[in-house]
Amino acid sequence: METYLFIALFFIYLLCALLLPQQTQRRIWTSAYIVSFLITAVAIGFIKIYADETLMKVGELNWYYILYVFGSISVVLGFINLWLYKSALLAIFFEKSSDESD
């Protein structure tokens, strides 16, 4: 499943690179990253809060625990990166570029 997703995203990226201006590409892929980051954060929160009500507990399987730990680390690092690059992100989404003069 992940392989198909990777291949599909690669082809979508190639199409974007060939057909869209660079500023629009940055907006699309940055938005996709932020949305996936937020979904990951919500999913980890759901696992943590409702661990007793789900089919399996996080601590029951070691590799789920490792996935949970690295997912939590990526959420924290994502917040740090969003904070560090907030001015660049605002520039990507709210500034007009010369590519969009059409």
Helices and strands as residue ranges (DSSP letters): H 2-19, H 22-49, G 58-60, H 62-84, H 86-94, G 98-100
